[in-house]
């Protein structure tokens, strides 16, 4: 493992944009060496709707990460989500020329490239081609075909597809912020890397990432991704419901949700009331916490029912598709009070909250980066560190200084030589006009060397740029005479 490699994950979310800089330490854990967070102003439901505001938010988050790490960010691993994301299953195969040769990475890459050539619906592009199981000469249930002999290599794939315009808009925002796009990754897959263990993926687990604009779902079984989906509702729509139901402004609604909100109305008594300051001298508004919980419960139930529909579509009730590890919820919405109990009640599956601290090094429980809010950003950072593409994500801020100095030094030397050459030509022309004999080549070289050794008079000559004008004046005077 390369402990010196540094990567950058950039989470472009609906409510915030996070840039994380990190590397693996000698124990295989991720050491965060820089991070920056900025409000996301140009993204709605995971889709860029305002290019300019998104670029500004990216630049602000990147600048904060650079200041905290002392590094210049060059390339980033970016996440993508949104209601335009869909997934499908596909099987494909290749016929190998020599069945007596063992299967290598080149064969697997050729099979994957075939899948990338599939014709999608107009305006769509393949984001991920994820192999699930392989077959070699008809023998199935093979997870690792490398090193085996066979003439026909077949595989089933989970394909993630997204709208081309949404992908291009994200790429444009990143490049307009003077960054290179290393990879584009599906956000639920990144979150899964950050909060799920390999044992859970083997046993069968549902990851539910409740973000600001979307709720991402990823189902794993036997260590393989089986189903992905994006539900176009998240924490922001809960805030909007509170704003409309209680007739308050959005900022107050968000504060109410975070500090007093609960997804289980039975926990609040009828006489529990919170007062909200009025606007512009108006009287404070009293809001019942019981009614607040009912509003939150209604919208959370709708989101969880949509998640449960995706679980049913996967076929979790079949014996071979049982989800023994249950549900893992993460993202900002997982911090809502009693959301874990509501998920267990509506789905009947064991539920826990997923934290990314298992993969992070030397962070105490009070560190904000341990929060589920940063699960996607940590996952993107992990995918950047584990990528096979050899790309420099960052450079030291001191690295650019010697280059600039060297360029300036080279430019200075060139200008000095040009000035000396002009002075030499000026002297030659003056000698010709005065009737002197021209020097031979050796004398000219000695003259140039002498002038180079005493460059101060040349550099300080006030008329060195006007030698052609003075030569022309002398030439005109000679003609007149």
Steps between C-alpha positions, in 0.01 A plus 500: 500500500628842405495703819630810324221530246261788566149519354213748506128426525246766399139447609269736307184470706170685509566675832880505519817444300782317679863464391713245689875446457643180646742212473552151639720467804722202578204315657274535196278761661418830332670807641311824424753777437262767375129566464269780397121542504290762324124548460370360172302773326461370144388138547147367541421133559854405404488679164686821410248776423731803526849463353642827637390444860618140495845604374526761776403245766755248366774764498421600858507141630822425309665818627420409862640150447818643347547744787463227762739261321756731337452319167373607160216281374536397134259209454192370683279191521142626466169341599179509299140440602155627406166365390634447147710204619371154412647151500454183295631146472684369194697189400777490241784273389821485296669212320871474573739418216714261703318293760834357620606840632381604844242778537665835578398860566504574127219246446288650776560851364394389151179353639426821690568711190239297313241599759599866474407484130137420578247736343322703766192719476556844339680735734626228735850381578639203689662606828597163651530145369520279809568127445303269725572139410706333228464182296792320337403245232155469657619459858323763708520661844860613446597820677867509395576356154860624482747215459241253368502330158209536261390606155169672582491764773153617601379734775189666637530874559323765704496812284443850639372754248455878530400798290787623284414867558516461879839330476630769266376779728688351796812458286474860382468633854806304612712607203386863529634491856847417351482135603545179304224239515664176614189280522122533525356257756146418604452648846323203665793277397742748657293516820492120511879484491515740795243349739448132407722211604582211270310265733184705456537498123538123507200444727272737307444863591311809383680834511266800527678836463251773595646820358363849461343458158496124434495168682742250346448125530757225439441130570787252544491122522787248494741793489356621166291805415152375405276805473530879501238775495467873567182634664443871424419595861725584791539718805420823317144393422445431872616854573265632233207313657580650841522848346157470339330311782616738772497819287861594582807585293734230370787581736274460803356178357849350460590597857178346631566176310857465627445600863147381581394279209407134542379239254287332767201715620428281801813630676361854539229614739217729401612780732860519369527833318790697354486874427637636173600871484266707288606698195547876513362558848217249472405287797682167544330197346433196715537160332397167648777240486228236458386663174863546392564128545185413305619708204843337506354153549273532196782593262752255646246220466456588132877487440540170686207345313674595173818334629303190599353486149855479359580224747193309382602552137830335584308198631622488859233245597664229288717255698809572291457877533445542872649813654642364825687820590185710461517873429778755556390865485750782454514857374365811671148362523618207713561741789129574532370382835328158500554449124670168575194372689266612220704313238492184710126535553412551132741249344527233768880493450773562756634852463806690611651842425815488285805706600817532288732494804589133446730595210636824647816527707555693824163675517311516827123464523450877528670570166238619247653284224374194688143610429281314247478832315851437363447134405483572124806728504704238689387232253603712202839555662537124549415433134759757395765334717415151371478600135737333255543826308834657589408867529645772723203640690699773675829685489689686769451875504879538498532291182372778277742765637827357359339459161391862493841614622672291236278641227562855619873436517499360148299794373734745669806336342336505159413870527852582612651314206260675263602839639869418462444375146313819411782710646754299301307552176466869582877531543559315172267732312663807658840375393385448142346847483814658645707343222677239715588156372278216629654263751563137407301217661752438776510865596118512506484200736761660728300820495183317593675316784643828625159661491347201683758534777412868541124481459419784739554782248288309248217447743510865612527657152195726457511484119554127444147462359547785250813383322314444173362857508844649560650281226227620262571863592870454427418327173278794394772751595754306292268509197444874544876558506 
